Amino acid sequence: MKSTGGSDAEKRAAGESAAEAVEDGTVVGLGTGSTAAHAIRAVGRRVDSGLDVRGIPTSFQSRQLAKEAGIPLTTLDEAGTVDLAIDGADQFSGPHLVKGGGAAHAREKIVDAAADRLLVVADPSKAAERLDHSVPVEVLPDARTTVAAEVRGLGGSPTLRSAERKDGPVVTDNGNLVLDCEFGTIANPAELAADLAGLPGAVEHGLFVGMADEIHVGREDGADVKTF
Ligand SMILES: O=C(CO)[C@H](O)[C@H](O)COP(=O)(O)O
């Protein structure tokens, strides 16, 4: 699993802190990435101790991890609602997030938006005064050229994400491609989110505007919780 940013101890502290918030008898969205992985393993340990939950994974990776951790799984179709989602972020500023470093942001946004509460888990390197991380845009393969042109028209600089250990582009769990779009400092995340959402062939973008209810920021020896 690709790991970026802070230390593993910080990520683990964040994941374990959020996993403590999971209540008995609930449906939990399971995010993607190295920090969310710690939360999934921690929820699994609580399941071993008798916690009754059902998890909704947001990616192939989180499904595999949840199965290994012994978390019973369900789907949005079956469960209908999500009580709590735990997910990572590539950057956060207040409750606003940039996600999609693992190219899982389309399913993550569906599950995170459906949740009554979204708990973000992050190491301190993900904090920013204002969002300035590149924004991943998942695109239908046929739309990559036209969406890239539209992104340039919005003042962005798109780059097709290349795979590591495979020739060619990253292909998402949904069979699509990813354009990483640099906009510099994002003055108005809501406006950019609306512009990107309106592009034909853009499946989903990685701006999660105002979506975090809590951010658990891991330290070497614990976690700080910001509530919104
Ligand atoms: O959005 C994501 C995947 O699409 C991840 O949550 C994000 O990339 C953070 O990952 P990590 O915890 O490994 O830094």
The ligand as an ORCA input file, in Angstrom:
! r2SCAN-3c Opt
* xyz 0 1
  O      -8.245      9.672     -0.784
  C      -7.640      8.646     -0.569
  C      -7.687      7.484     -1.482
  O      -8.361      7.797     -2.664
  C      -6.821      8.487      0.672
  O      -7.663      8.556      1.771
  C      -5.792      9.589      0.695
  O      -4.965      9.453     -0.467
  C      -4.929      9.547      1.947
  O      -4.144      8.390      1.951
  P      -3.031      8.140      3.056
  O      -3.745      7.946      4.355
  O      -2.322      6.886      2.593
  O      -2.103      9.323      3.087
*
